[in-house]
Amino acid sequence: MVSSDCLDQLNLLSTDDFRVMNRIPRVMKVPGVISEFEEDQQTMSQKRVIIVSNQLPLRASRDSFSNEWRFEFDENELLAQLKDAFPPDTEVRYVGTLKADVDVADQDEVAHVLREKFSCETIFLPVDMQNKFYHGFCKHYLWPLFHYMMPRTGSDGVRFDRSQWQAYVSANKIFADKVLEVTDRDDEDEDHVWVHDYHLMALPTFLRRRSHRVKLGFFLHSPFPSSDIYKTLPVRDDILKALLNCDLIGFHTFDYARHFLSSCRRILGLHSESNRGYIALEYYGRTVTIKILPAGIHMGQLESVMSEDSTVKKAKALKEKYEGKIMMVGVDDLDLFKGITQKFSAMGELLETNQELRGKVVLVQITNPARSSGPDVQEFLDEANRIANEVNNKYGRPGYEPIVFIRGPVTTQEKFAYYAIAECCVVTPVRDGMNLVPYKYTVCKQGCPVLDKALGVDENSPPKNSVILVSEFIGCSPSLSGAIRVNPWNTGEMASAMYSAIDLPKTEKQMRHEKHYKYISSHDVAYWARSFTQDLERACKDHYHKRYWRIGLGLAFRLVALEPNFRKLLGDTLNSAYKRTNSRLILLDYDGTMMPPTSVNKGPSHEVVSVLNRLCDDPRNIVFIVSGRDRDTLSKWFSSCEKLGIAAEHGYFTRWTRDSPWETYRSIDLSWKEVVEPIMQLYMEATDGSCIENKETALVWHHQDADPDFGLFQAKELHDHLENVLANEPVVVKRGQQIVEVKPQGLSKGVVVENLISTMRGRGKSPDFLLCIGDDRSDEDMFESIARSSANPTLPTIAEIFACTVGQKPSMAKYYVDDIVEVIGLLRGIAEASVQPN
């Protein structure tokens, strides 16, 4: 087996050699867990994965004598392990900054070396931008906010700094430019770009603007806060819109994904749907898929490090040192979210309430160096030292120190040695993204032949066992079903959990260990990477089946995906067809088509009435308003339109002119309303902001002014409730845009279209021109009916058909206009054509 020391030398020599020798056995313990696994191996062949992160997974050092730079992959970094996670014929390239200050004069040479030998594209940010981008906006503003720390007011508070945000955006654009340099090749559409973590959340916008079909995935390694906390971010819209330019967005846990989706719903008004196990958002015709899968570890690398002499020697020494004692171990970064002070306080309470454990139980706490500097880090360290000293002074004795506080850096080999002999692993952050420490601990407790032999473990020894005490607020907690979960803010609960972990029977420890090891070994880094890229490939399968339009400036940019035959309705095209025809049917939705849905005054404007009257004055035209509104309201609003036809309540009531009688679709029994109205009344009273609209033939429960999440929840409950109650009634219970509606069966705007066309043909005026404009789901019934009729060879052909939706979005219509202003403009244009001589 190749030792880590040998690999270090190979890293310093040649990346080509490294890529061959560094294939420490990757583990895929459960073949076929990822669906279509073998097929995906083929689809990934000859492709390139570009991994983009704030920092390259490299160690950099400079020889003090020769002054030459030396580089090596940091095998402890998750992103460095990804190069071993893909099939051998997949090219893996990295894009990021270097964890070292390189003189400007040396930057070109360093970048060339890293590109040629390490497949790394290096970004060198200006010092001022780096400080504002990383140390400012990322670490001092985003990091606390994403870990549920609200911005504080006062002199010691962290405030939003516009210049730091601008540096963040500028840095993200530089990253995007570098990615575009890498993807600048003939087959760039074969590239998979995988962006990592909160430092680069604006990058997708800049990348998508320049490359429509790049396969773009993003994975957030930190928590995503609840929507109430996220909403405090002044640039909340910009970040969400930027992320939605990805094809796939990944999270470690469902909680993080749920908070993201809730923010999209509450801030942008977007709703997610689940289809065959996949969660997705529809965003301007594009499907953005949400991926939930915790990261894994590199099993081969861990087993290799465990077999090294330095690991084995350290483990033997630690076993002798702590012989007869119960050792618990914790390994955390040095920051205030890792729960180290809470852990120390719980250790003190454990010894206070269980005197028999004094002199027996030891908590070894190893901390990695802090990733950022500041007074808060020093204050936290001082507090941790104070609590540790208090516990040690109170319960310690010569030769016994209850809390062993080891401040790093500590080598990986030494950490693994502690893992191998510890009875329990205690990982209790108050908030953390994933945290792979329990995974590494479990694998080290499973051991390897070399380590087992050194520790006196043989085939006659009892089965391996381990216990994990884990915070319920970290990403790995849901995947460790055998762990003891604790609330780190409850010191008493943590102390009790520590006692339970120590007191567990060995058989119980063995069962928990086996359960964890089976999951961890099968869901390793290779599983994580291949599952993500497989879902990215699936999310991008429609890239070549749609046309794309750029909309918006700056971070408001978004890509609109349209069907290939979906095109904008131009005035010249419509006018030309209008002039060539003599029997025209014009069908217009009202709300959202002739009148903005946000308008307080819902009645038609003077301009709308004027245009409609001009169209109706042409004897070759039949013009109808087709609406879900009640007939009394529509009659009142359009009382000045003498020749205008109205189809009210989705066509149940129809009249051809103002003075003609109302025709009904059919005689129906409305006794069901007596059952439905009291039920809707209950939901209205229980849902603040909701209301009931009582039509002659339908009842509608509206929740557009209710809390978005609660309104959706209540709408689903009401829908299910009504469907059960009305199972034997001739009605349809339908959920629409912020409504639940109950109406008679067989009633839709599509039926209106069929009846009007049929009536015109019966009168000897078969239409040769059909214009139908609408904006919402109910109007799709009209578009579908038109498409079905035009495709039926047994029906007379309508020469000119224009089914048009308002807004660029997926639709059964063949045409679109951008907004209501364009609708009025088109109608005005053909109205003027009506009075012009042919």
SVG drawing of the C-alpha trace seen along z (x, -y; Angstrom):
<svg xmlns="http://www.w3.org/2000/svg" viewBox="-83 -56 102 72">
<polyline fill="none" stroke="black" stroke-width="0.4" points="0.0,0.0 1.3,-3.5 2.1,-5.5 1.1,-9.1 4.8,-10.1 5.5,-8.5 2.5,-10.3 3.7,-13.6 7.0,-13.1 5.1,-12.1 2.9,-15.2 6.0,-17.4 7.4,-15.8 4.8,-15.3 1.0,-15.5 1.0,-13.0 2.7,-10.5 0.4,-11.6 -2.7,-10.9 -1.6,-7.3 -0.2,-6.5 -2.8,-8.4 -5.6,-6.1 -5.9,-4.9 -8.7,-2.3 -11.9,-4.2 -14.8,-2.4 -18.2,-1.7 -19.5,0.9 -23.0,1.3 -23.1,1.7 -26.3,0.5 -27.4,-1.8 -27.3,-4.6 -29.8,-3.9 -28.4,-3.2 -24.9,-3.2 -23.2,-1.4 -25.0,-3.4 -23.9,-6.6 -20.3,-5.5 -20.6,-5.4 -22.3,-8.8 -19.6,-10.3 -16.8,-9.0 -14.7,-11.5 -16.3,-14.3 -14.8,-16.9 -15.9,-18.0 -14.8,-21.5 -14.8,-21.9 -15.1,-25.5 -14.4,-26.6 -13.1,-29.6 -9.8,-27.9 -8.0,-25.2 -7.5,-22.0 -3.7,-22.4 -1.0,-23.0 1.5,-25.6 4.9,-26.3 8.1,-28.0 11.6,-26.6 13.6,-28.9 16.8,-28.2 15.9,-27.9 12.9,-30.2 10.9,-27.9 7.3,-27.2 6.1,-23.6 2.6,-22.4 0.7,-19.2 -2.9,-18.2 -4.3,-18.4 -5.8,-14.9 -7.8,-15.9 -9.9,-18.3 -13.1,-16.8 -12.7,-18.5 -9.3,-17.0 -10.8,-13.6 -13.2,-14.2 -10.5,-13.6 -10.6,-9.9 -14.4,-9.8 -15.0,-9.8 -14.2,-7.2 -10.5,-7.2 -11.3,-8.7 -13.0,-11.7 -10.9,-14.8 -11.2,-16.7 -10.1,-20.3 -10.1,-22.8 -10.7,-26.5 -10.0,-28.6 -7.6,-30.8 -4.4,-29.6 -4.0,-29.4 -0.8,-31.5 0.3,-35.0 2.2,-34.9 4.1,-37.9 2.7,-39.5 5.9,-38.7 5.6,-35.0 1.8,-34.6 2.1,-33.7 4.7,-31.0 2.8,-29.6 -0.4,-29.5 1.3,-27.7 2.8,-25.0 -0.6,-24.4 -2.4,-24.2 0.0,-21.8 0.8,-19.5 -2.2,-19.8 -5.1,-20.6 -5.8,-23.7 -6.8,-27.1 -5.6,-29.7 -7.3,-33.0 -5.3,-35.8 -7.6,-38.4 -6.3,-41.9 -5.6,-42.1 -8.3,-44.7 -10.9,-42.7 -9.8,-39.5 -10.1,-41.1 -13.6,-42.5 -14.8,-39.5 -13.6,-36.7 -12.7,-38.1 -15.4,-40.8 -18.7,-39.6 -18.1,-35.9 -16.7,-35.2 -18.0,-38.2 -21.5,-38.6 -22.7,-35.5 -21.1,-32.8 -22.8,-34.0 -26.1,-34.6 -26.1,-31.2 -25.4,-29.7 -28.5,-31.4 -26.8,-34.4 -28.9,-37.5 -27.1,-40.8 -26.6,-42.8 -27.0,-46.5 -24.7,-48.7 -21.0,-49.4 -20.1,-45.7 -22.6,-44.5 -21.9,-43.3 -23.6,-45.5 -24.2,-45.0 -21.4,-46.8 -22.3,-47.6 -18.6,-47.8 -18.0,-44.3 -21.0,-43.0 -19.7,-44.7 -16.3,-43.0 -18.2,-39.7 -19.9,-40.2 -16.7,-41.3 -14.8,-38.3 -17.6,-36.0 -17.4,-37.5 -13.7,-36.9 -14.3,-33.2 -16.9,-33.0 -14.5,-34.4 -11.9,-31.8 -14.4,-29.0 -15.4,-30.3 -11.7,-30.2 -11.7,-26.5 -14.9,-25.7 -13.9,-27.6 -13.7,-24.7 -15.8,-23.1 -17.6,-20.6 -18.1,-22.9 -21.6,-21.5 -20.1,-18.3 -18.5,-20.1 -20.0,-19.6 -19.4,-22.7 -19.7,-22.0 -19.6,-25.1 -19.1,-24.7 -20.3,-26.7 -21.6,-30.1 -18.5,-32.0 -19.7,-31.7 -23.4,-32.0 -23.4,-34.9 -21.2,-33.0 -24.1,-31.1 -25.6,-34.3 -22.3,-35.4 -21.7,-31.9 -25.2,-31.4 -25.3,-34.7 -22.4,-33.6 -23.2,-29.9 -26.8,-28.8 -26.3,-25.1 -23.4,-24.5 -24.3,-21.8 -24.2,-23.9 -24.5,-22.4 -24.1,-24.1 -23.6,-22.5 -24.0,-24.4 -21.7,-22.9 -23.0,-25.2 -26.5,-25.3 -29.2,-27.4 -31.0,-29.5 -34.7,-29.6 -36.5,-32.1 -37.1,-34.5 -33.4,-34.9 -32.5,-34.8 -35.0,-37.6 -32.8,-40.0 -30.2,-39.8 -30.4,-43.1 -29.3,-41.3 -31.6,-38.3 -33.3,-38.5 -30.0,-38.8 -28.6,-35.6 -31.7,-33.5 -32.0,-34.6 -28.3,-33.8 -28.6,-30.3 -31.7,-29.6 -29.5,-30.0 -28.1,-26.6 -29.6,-23.3 -29.0,-21.5 -28.7,-22.8 -27.5,-20.4 -27.8,-20.4 -26.6,-18.0 -30.0,-17.7 -33.7,-18.2 -33.9,-20.9 -31.4,-23.1 -33.3,-22.4 -36.6,-23.1 -35.4,-26.5 -34.1,-27.4 -37.4,-26.4 -39.3,-28.4 -37.2,-31.5 -37.9,-31.1 -41.6,-30.8 -41.8,-33.8 -39.4,-36.1 -39.8,-35.2 -43.2,-33.6 -41.9,-30.3 -43.4,-26.9 -41.7,-23.6 -43.1,-20.3 -42.0,-16.7 -42.1,-14.4 -41.0,-10.7 -38.8,-11.5 -37.2,-14.6 -37.9,-18.1 -37.9,-20.9 -38.7,-24.5 -40.0,-25.9 -38.2,-29.1 -39.0,-30.9 -39.5,-27.7 -36.4,-26.0 -36.5,-23.2 -34.1,-23.7 -33.7,-20.4 -33.0,-20.2 -30.6,-17.5 -30.4,-16.2 -27.5,-14.0 -24.8,-14.3 -21.2,-14.2 -19.1,-11.1 -15.5,-10.3 -12.7,-8.7 -12.5,-5.2 -9.3,-4.2 -7.5,-7.3 -8.6,-6.7 -7.5,-3.0 -4.2,-4.1 -3.5,-6.6 -4.5,-4.2 -1.9,-1.8 1.0,-4.3 3.7,-3.7 3.2,-7.2 -0.6,-6.4 0.1,-2.9 2.9,-4.2 0.7,-7.0 -2.2,-4.7 -0.1,-2.3 1.2,-5.1 -2.2,-6.5 -3.6,-3.1 -0.8,-2.8 -1.3,-6.3 -5.0,-6.0 -5.1,-2.4 -7.9,-1.9 -9.6,-5.1 -12.6,-5.9 -11.6,-8.3 -14.0,-10.5 -12.7,-12.5 -13.9,-15.6 -12.3,-17.3 -13.5,-20.7 -12.5,-23.9 -11.8,-26.7 -15.0,-28.8 -17.9,-29.7 -20.4,-27.5 -18.7,-24.2 -20.1,-24.0 -16.8,-23.4 -17.7,-25.5 -21.0,-23.7 -19.1,-20.4 -16.7,-21.4 -19.6,-22.5 -21.3,-19.2 -18.1,-17.4 -18.1,-19.3 -21.7,-18.4 -21.0,-14.8 -18.3,-14.6 -20.3,-16.6 -23.3,-14.3 -21.3,-11.0 -18.5,-10.9 -17.6,-7.3 -16.4,-8.6 -13.9,-11.0 -10.4,-9.8 -11.8,-7.5 -13.4,-9.6 -11.3,-11.9 -12.5,-14.2 -9.8,-14.9 -10.7,-18.0 -8.6,-18.7 -9.1,-22.0 -8.1,-22.9 -6.7,-26.4 -9.3,-29.2 -10.2,-30.0 -10.6,-33.7 -9.3,-36.1 -11.0,-38.6 -12.0,-39.5 -14.8,-37.0 -12.4,-34.1 -10.1,-35.2 -13.1,-35.7 -14.3,-32.2 -10.9,-30.7 -10.6,-32.5 -14.0,-31.2 -13.1,-27.7 -9.8,-27.8 -11.6,-29.2 -14.2,-26.4 -11.6,-23.7 -9.3,-25.1 -12.2,-25.3 -13.2,-21.6 -9.6,-20.4 -8.9,-22.4 -12.0,-21.1 -12.0,-17.4 -8.4,-16.8 -5.6,-15.2 -2.0,-14.3 -1.9,-12.1 -5.5,-12.8 -6.8,-15.7 -10.5,-15.5 -10.3,-17.8 -7.3,-17.6 -7.5,-20.6 -5.2,-20.2 -4.9,-23.3 -3.8,-22.5 -2.5,-22.1 -2.6,-18.3 -1.6,-15.8 -4.2,-13.6 -2.3,-10.5 -2.5,-11.7 -6.2,-12.4 -6.8,-9.0 -4.9,-7.5 -7.2,-9.2 -10.2,-8.0 -9.0,-4.4 -8.8,-4.2 -11.7,-6.5 -14.7,-4.9 -17.0,-7.7 -16.9,-10.5 -18.5,-13.8 -19.5,-16.2 -21.8,-18.9 -21.8,-22.1 -24.6,-24.5 -24.9,-24.7 -22.8,-23.1 -23.1,-22.2 -22.1,-18.6 -19.1,-17.6 -17.5,-14.3 -15.7,-13.7 -18.2,-11.0 -17.7,-9.2 -13.9,-9.2 -14.2,-8.1 -16.4,-5.1 -14.0,-4.0 -11.0,-4.3 -12.9,-2.2 -13.4,0.4 -9.7,0.4 -7.4,2.1 -5.1,5.2 -2.0,3.2 -3.6,1.1 -5.5,4.0 -2.4,6.0 -0.6,3.2 -3.5,2.7 -3.7,6.4 -7.0,7.1 -7.2,10.5 -9.9,12.8 -10.8,13.9 -11.4,10.4 -15.1,9.2 -16.7,7.4 -15.8,3.7 -17.9,1.2 -18.3,-2.6 -20.6,-5.3 -21.3,-8.7 -22.8,-11.5 -23.9,-14.1 -25.7,-17.5 -29.1,-17.5 -28.1,-20.7 -25.5,-19.4 -25.8,-17.9 -24.5,-14.4 -27.0,-13.8 -29.9,-12.5 -27.6,-9.9 -26.3,-8.5 -29.5,-6.8 -27.6,-4.9 -26.1,-8.0 -27.2,-9.6 -28.6,-13.0 -28.4,-15.9 -29.3,-19.5 -26.0,-21.2 -27.7,-24.1 -29.0,-21.8 -26.0,-21.1 -27.8,-18.6 -29.1,-16.6 -25.5,-16.5 -24.1,-15.3 -26.8,-12.6 -26.0,-11.6 -22.3,-11.3 -23.2,-9.0 -25.5,-6.9 -22.7,-6.6 -20.3,-5.3 -22.9,-3.0 -24.2,-1.3 -23.8,2.5 -21.2,3.7 -23.7,5.5 -25.6,2.2 -22.4,0.4 -21.6,3.2 -25.0,2.9 -24.8,-0.9 -21.2,-0.7 -22.2,1.9 -25.2,-0.2 -23.0,-3.3 -20.1,-1.6 -22.5,0.1 -23.9,-3.3 -20.6,-5.3 -18.7,-2.7 -21.4,-2.5 -22.1,-6.3 -18.6,-7.4 -17.2,-10.3 -17.5,-8.4 -21.1,-7.7 -21.8,-11.4 -19.9,-12.7 -21.4,-10.2 -24.9,-10.7 -24.6,-14.4 -23.3,-14.4 -25.9,-11.7 -28.7,-14.0 -27.0,-17.0 -27.0,-15.1 -30.7,-14.3 -31.5,-17.9 -29.9,-19.0 -31.5,-16.5 -33.9,-19.1 -31.1,-21.7 -31.2,-21.0 -35.0,-20.8 -35.7,-24.4 -34.8,-27.9 -33.4,-30.4 -33.9,-34.1 -31.9,-36.4 -33.8,-38.7 -32.7,-41.2 -29.6,-43.1 -26.9,-42.4 -27.9,-39.9 -31.5,-40.1 -30.5,-38.2 -32.3,-35.0 -32.6,-32.7 -36.1,-32.0 -36.5,-28.6 -39.2,-28.2 -40.4,-25.4 -38.9,-25.5 -42.2,-26.6 -43.1,-29.1 -42.6,-32.6 -43.5,-36.2 -46.7,-37.5 -45.8,-40.5 -48.2,-43.2 -47.3,-43.0 -48.0,-39.2 -51.3,-39.6 -52.4,-42.6 -51.6,-40.9 -53.7,-37.8 -56.4,-40.0 -56.8,-41.9 -56.9,-38.8 -59.9,-37.3 -63.6,-38.0 -65.0,-35.9 -63.1,-36.5 -63.5,-35.2 -61.5,-37.1 -61.5,-35.5 -59.9,-37.5 -59.4,-36.5 -59.8,-39.4 -57.7,-39.3 -54.0,-39.2 -54.7,-39.8 -56.7,-43.0 -56.2,-44.1 -53.1,-43.7 -53.8,-41.2 -52.2,-43.6 -54.5,-46.5 -56.7,-47.6 -59.4,-48.8 -60.4,-45.7 -62.7,-47.4 -61.6,-47.9 -59.8,-51.1 -61.3,-53.6 -58.7,-52.5 -59.7,-48.8 -63.4,-49.7 -62.6,-51.9 -60.5,-49.2 -63.1,-46.6 -65.9,-48.8 -63.8,-49.5 -63.3,-45.8 -67.0,-45.0 -68.0,-47.7 -66.6,-45.6 -69.4,-43.3 -66.8,-40.7 -65.7,-40.3 -67.2,-38.4 -65.4,-39.5 -65.8,-37.7 -64.5,-38.2 -64.0,-34.7 -63.6,-35.0 -64.1,-33.1 -65.8,-36.1 -69.5,-36.2 -71.9,-37.6 -73.2,-40.5 -69.7,-42.0 -68.8,-41.5 -72.2,-43.0 -71.6,-46.1 -68.0,-46.6 -68.8,-46.2 -72.2,-47.9 -71.0,-50.4 -69.9,-47.6 -73.1,-47.0 -71.9,-44.3 -69.4,-42.6 -70.0,-38.9 -69.4,-37.6 -68.7,-34.1 -68.9,-34.3 -67.9,-31.7 -65.8,-29.8 -68.6,-29.7 -71.5,-28.5 -73.3,-31.8 -72.9,-33.1 -74.4,-36.0 -73.5,-37.2 -74.3,-40.9 -75.3,-43.3 -79.0,-43.0 -79.2,-39.3 -80.3,-36.9 -77.9,-34.8 -77.6,-31.2 -76.6,-28.5 -74.4,-25.6 -76.9,-23.1 -79.3,-22.8 -77.4,-21.8 -78.0,-21.0 -76.3,-23.4 -77.3,-21.8 -73.7,-20.8 -72.9,-24.5 -74.8,-24.0 -72.1,-21.5 -69.1,-23.3 -69.7,-26.8 -69.6,-25.9 -66.3,-23.9 -64.7,-26.9 -65.9,-29.1 -64.0,-27.1 -60.8,-27.3 -61.3,-31.0 -61.7,-31.6 -58.6,-29.5 -56.5,-31.2 -55.8,-34.8 -55.9,-36.7 -58.1,-34.2 -61.6,-34.9 -64.5,-33.2 -65.9,-34.2 -69.5,-33.0 -70.4,-32.7 -73.7,-31.5 -72.3,-28.1 -69.0,-27.9 -67.4,-28.6 -63.8,-29.8 -61.5,-30.0 -58.7,-32.6 -55.5,-32.6 -53.3,-35.1 -53.2,-37.4 -52.4,-34.6 -49.0,-33.5 -47.5,-31.7 -46.6,-28.5 -49.6,-28.3 -51.9,-29.2 -50.5,-26.4 -50.8,-24.0 -54.4,-25.0 -55.2,-24.8 -54.0,-21.3 -55.9,-20.3 -59.1,-22.0 -58.7,-20.4 -58.4,-16.9 -61.2,-17.6 -63.6,-18.7 -62.6,-15.8 -63.6,-13.3 -66.8,-15.1 -67.9,-15.6 -66.7,-12.2 -70.2,-11.4 -71.2,-14.8 -71.1,-16.0 -68.5,-18.6 -64.7,-19.2 -62.5,-20.4 -59.6,-22.2 -56.5,-24.0 -55.4,-27.0 -53.1,-30.0 -53.7,-30.7 -57.3,-29.4 -59.3,-26.3 -62.4,-26.2 -65.4,-23.9 -67.4,-24.0 -69.7,-21.7 -68.1,-18.9 -67.4,-19.4 -67.2,-23.2 -64.1,-24.9 -62.9,-27.7 -62.1,-25.0 -65.7,-24.1 -66.5,-27.8 -64.2,-27.8 -65.8,-24.6 -69.3,-25.9 -68.6,-29.4 -66.9,-27.9 -69.7,-25.3 -72.4,-28.0 -70.6,-30.2 -70.4,-27.3 -74.1,-26.5 -75.0,-30.1 -73.0,-29.8 -70.1,-32.0 -67.3,-29.5 -64.4,-31.5 -61.3,-31.9 -59.4,-33.9 -59.1,-33.0 -57.3,-35.1 -57.2,-33.8 -55.3,-35.5 -55.0,-34.5 -52.5,-34.3 -53.2,-31.5 -54.0,-27.8 -57.7,-28.1 -56.7,-29.7 -54.6,-26.7 -57.9,-24.9 -58.7,-27.2 -55.3,-26.8 -55.5,-23.0 -59.0,-23.0 -57.8,-25.1 -54.8,-22.8 -57.0,-19.7 -59.6,-21.2 -56.9,-22.3 -55.4,-18.9 -58.8,-17.2 -59.1,-16.5 -62.9,-16.0 -63.4,-19.6 -63.3,-22.6 -59.9,-24.4 -59.5,-27.8 -57.0,-29.5 -55.4,-31.9 -55.0,-30.8 -53.2,-32.8 -53.3,-31.2 -51.3,-33.6 -50.3,-33.6 -49.2,-36.6 -45.6,-36.2 -42.8,-33.9 -43.6,-30.7 -44.4,-27.1 -47.8,-27.0 -50.0,-25.1 -50.2,-28.4 -48.0,-28.9 -47.4,-32.6 -46.6,-34.9 -46.6,-38.6 -44.6,-40.1 -47.3,-41.9 -50.7,-43.6 -49.4,-46.7 -48.5,-44.6 -51.9,-42.9 -53.6,-46.3 -51.1,-47.4 -52.0,-44.3 -55.7,-44.9 -55.4,-48.5 -53.4,-47.7 -56.1,-45.3 -58.9,-47.7 -57.2,-50.4 -56.9,-47.9 -60.7,-47.4 -61.4,-51.0 -58.8,-51.2 -59.9,-50.5 -58.6,-47.1"/>
</svg>
